[in-house]
Amino acid sequence: MSQPLTKKWLDQLKTPKGGYDKKTLKMLGIDWPPPKGWRKELLKRHGQPVPKRVYRKKAKKGRPALNNPDSPFWKKKRKSLKGVKKYEDFLQTEYWAAVRLKVFRRDKFTCQVCGSKKEIQAHHMTYSIYKKEHLNLSQLMTLCQSCHYEWHCIS
């Protein structure tokens, strides 16, 4: 073999059907039928890095693209903000319910101050993102009711 042994070179030796023939395996020093894991062993023997298999999560059908601020999901939810002027009314919109749920999921439904899972609420760290929360979720956090009251110095 004049060429260095690499995964790319091994792939070039494949037959048109995608396998290896007896002649090629004999040239590589592999018995027929080839044992399980022979490619990895061959690459290790020649000091080449063994490529790791990458498993990608498949996108679930029918799930909205919550991470994409331009997705139809967020556009639909933002329509519920039309005509909302008071903060109390804002807290009742579909949009806020979706943002709140996303923050709760991120924080695993746990208060970020005391670790409680009871009476959780979403807290704005700054109101500069008001009505644009889905663009900057890092400005929101999950707090339990008592920590939220403490945060705002409400007794």
NORZI-V150398 format. One record per pair of residues at least 6 apart in sequence whose ideal C-beta (glycine too) atoms are under 6 Angstrom apart, sorted by the first residue. I is the first residue (numbers start at 1). GAP is how many residues later the second one is. D is the distance in whole Angstrom. If there is no record, write none. Layout:
i = [I:I]
gap = [GAP:GAP]
d = [D:D]
//
This chain:
i = [3:5:6:7:13:15:22:25:30:40:43:64:65:66:69:69:74:77:77:77:78:80:80:80:81:81:81:84:90:99:99:100:103:103:103:104:107:109:110:111:111:111:112:112:113:114:116:119:119:120:120:121:121:122:123:123:123:125:126:129:129]
gap = [6:41:42:44:11:6:10:9:8:10:7:9:6:36:65:66:60:17:18:21:17:13:14:15:12:14:50:6:6:34:35:22:19:37:39:38:35:8:7:32:33:36:29:30:34:33:28:25:26:22:24:22:27:18:18:20:25:14:13:7:10]
d = [5:4:6:6:5:6:5:6:5:5:5:3:4:6:6:5:5:5:4:5:6:4:4:5:6:5:6:5:6:5:6:4:5:5:6:6:4:6:6:5:4:5:5:6:4:6:4:5:4:5:6:6:5:5:5:5:6:5:5:5:5]
//
